[in-house]
Amino acid sequence: MVALPRLKNDFYLDPHKLSPEDAARLDAFYEHCMKYRYFNIGYPESFDFDYSGQKRFLDFHLNNCGAWDEFCNYKLQSFSFEKEVIEYFAELFKIPFDQCWGYVTNGGTEGNMWGIYIGREKFPKGALFYSRESHYSVAKIAKILRMPAHAVLADKKGVMVYSDLIKQIKQSKVKNPIILANIGTTVKGAIDDIAIIQDEMAKAGFKRQDYYIHCDEALSGMVLPFVDNPQPHTFADGADSLSVSGHKNIGAPMPCGIALAKKENVDSIKVEIDYIACSDKTMSGSRNGHSVIYIWEFIKKHTPEYLRARVANQLALVKYTVNAFKKAGIPAWTQKNSVTVVFPEPSEAIWQKHSMATAGGVTHFVATCHQRNTDMVDAMIADVVADFKQRHIRF
């Protein structure tokens, strides 16, 4: 054995110790996180989780590089857990496991890009059609993929105007449209009905095999499977691919998600990677192996009955919030099966105080899973009502 030259610590900072100033910064940031962990009522991240048993895995670099269903020469990956995650979501979104493929992404934008990319590869001369209420990343994805893209009108509640979709498709003369359907828009929680989309496309003369539907189910993807009368959102309903966030209603401690598509379409993007002896069918290549085991733990710990009760609690809080606003004379509203409440935008001081999201003259509140009482909602409503009264605004 030959010893390697030792680093001379005279010339380097101690690699095992932070300076007092840097340590203090981290301590302060920890206190900041503790203070605001339950506070962002305008954003959909849920914090009713405890993954303390997984802290031991932070001692390892878990890199899920490549496809989980193949041999990979890189040993520190969580592929076996990822397979079970995809099995779970295949069942949840009603597609036989052997007929789909998917993976754990680094977030909703990646999942949407992957789905749209697959659609573009299936129809190289296709064009993307999406609602103007879609997440801002959709237009960005079209630019990255250098696809022709068309923004379709949405109604006042944020739902795609289906007649405008057909109008724009006809005007574009595109033979193979790629349609992004919102299953819960970012601001208004609107759901584009993929059953209506398919009916309208059939009336316009399109056969189902001649166009592609990707569903952006970032938040509602973990709501609709657990209600009695969900809107169409699964593969059985007509989706070709879909994306769900893992850090929202699931509650992973870092941004992540799950993307699924029909296997026959995924195979077209497969790339062989010599140096890990594996192929890749993902968008990002190297992926976070830790987020896989967080999602795996979530689905193992929670029964369908518990998840139904969890969503019911969210919807009860939504109903309470809408009624309280209306009682105070403020025209708040929500969508069917939505955990989002929309109301007129208050002053900046109020939406900043309560970390509420605003856009286009409206503000929204999201009923997250960790809210087990109405204390935060009551405080928010009281401030909004007082703000409108002070500014002499009536509806």
Order of alpha helices (4+ residues) and beta strands (2+ residues): alpha-alpha-beta-alpha-beta-alpha-beta-alpha-beta-alpha-beta-beta-beta-alpha-beta-beta-alpha-alpha-beta-alpha-beta-beta-alpha
